[in-house]
Amino acid sequence: MTKSISVKIDDETYNQMKLREDINWSGVVRGSIRQTLTNIQFQPVDKERMQRALEDAARLRPLLKGGRTGTEIIREWRDRRQ
């Protein structure tokens, strides 16, 4: 059984794709996904980096309830480092 996914692209890219209707764009996307999956199979998972990201997300979660966006909070953290 096959599954479908949706991909959003900008108008310029869409218009350029329409000029090349001879290309099977779904096939291009499938091939790219397969290639990426093949490439990442040989990359070790950085468990320490993953753990740090989970810890950062846990610290960020309570701050989001204050009505600020994640982008605003990250900008504040970056500004503090300078």
C-alpha positions in Angstrom: 0.0 0.0 0.0 1.2 3.5 -0.7 0.8 6.6 1.3 0.4 10.2 0.2 2.1 13.3 1.6 1.8 17.0 0.9 4.6 19.4 0.2 4.3 23.2 0.2 6.4 25.1 -2.2 6.6 28.8 -3.1 4.9 30.3 -6.2 8.2 30.8 -8.1 9.2 27.2 -7.7 5.7 26.0 -8.7 5.8 28.1 -11.8 9.2 26.8 -12.8 8.0 23.2 -12.3 5.0 23.9 -14.5 7.4 24.8 -17.3 8.8 21.3 -17.1 5.7 19.1 -17.2 7.9 16.4 -18.8 9.4 15.7 -15.4 7.7 13.4 -13.0 8.1 15.7 -9.9 6.5 13.0 -7.6 9.3 10.7 -8.7 11.9 13.4 -8.0 10.6 13.8 -4.5 10.4 10.1 -3.9 14.0 9.7 -5.1 15.2 12.5 -2.9 13.5 11.0 0.1 15.0 7.6 -0.6 18.5 9.1 -1.1 18.2 11.1 2.2 17.1 8.0 4.1 20.0 6.0 2.6 22.5 8.8 3.6 21.3 9.1 7.2 21.4 5.3 7.8 25.1 5.7 8.1 25.1 8.7 10.4 25.3 7.8 14.1 22.6 9.3 16.3 24.2 12.0 18.6 22.4 10.9 21.7 24.0 13.7 23.8 22.8 16.4 21.4 19.3 14.8 21.4 19.2 14.8 25.2 20.3 18.5 25.3 17.5 19.4 22.8 14.9 17.5 24.9 16.1 19.4 28.1 16.0 22.7 26.2 12.4 22.0 25.1 11.4 21.1 28.7 12.8 24.4 29.9 11.0 26.3 27.1 7.6 24.7 27.6 6.6 26.6 30.7 7.7 29.9 29.2 5.3 29.5 26.2 2.4 29.6 28.6 3.2 33.3 29.3 1.9 34.3 25.8 5.3 34.6 24.2 6.3 32.8 21.1 9.3 30.4 21.0 11.0 32.8 18.6 10.7 35.6 21.1 12.1 33.5 23.9 15.0 32.3 21.8 15.8 35.9 20.8 15.8 36.9 24.5 18.2 34.0 25.3 20.5 35.0 22.5 20.5 38.6 23.5 21.5 37.6 27.1 24.6 35.8 25.8 26.0 38.9 24.2 
